[in-house]
Amino acid sequence: MTILIRSLVSFSAVTVSLPFIAACSMMSGPSPASPSPSHTVIARTMVIRTGKEIHRPGWPQYQPAFWSAPQNSVVKLTIISHDSGASPLMMTQNDQVRGTIGGTEKVDGKTVSQIANNEISHTFTIPALGINLPIPVAPPGKTVTVTAEIPFHQAGSYLWQCMAPCATSPMGMGGAMVTPGYMRGTITITNQ
Ligand SMILES: [Cu+2]
């Protein structure tokens, strides 16, 4: 019992019912044999620091780059970016929000489904799950906050990466882009 309570507290879990179940059942992926009685809602926060801030110019960093959540949960993800630099995408389909409830994200509270390519600074992308959150440039000297609700159904270990060429050469795709712990990392969905 103690373990159960501690795990609930550490995940800041609350249970919700119909709206999330309805939203999740519309998402792709195998249907469970029987509907789960409720979904766990988990809050996770990532902060994007500039390379300058962490004293490694050209090496922007998501902090943390690794986190976990239980399967059949909805993660309320908050990404706070300190980066006011634009890194337009080479493959512009990643300007679209995908894989979130409603197909949208909120940028400083405003609901959007896309960010103009010349305003993109980073993305949070899980290719294997079709999840993509474009992160716009922050106003100079300020932060921008992106929030989204992401359902996770299947347990597993998933690579996430930034798709914007925000790092050092070649073509902005070196360094932080190919180094776990900076512009890529792993999300672990646990088999609770
Ligand atoms: Cu990036």
Residues whose N, C-alpha, C, O or C-beta is under 5 A from the ligand:
A	BS01	CU	S121 H122 T123 C162 A164 C166 M183
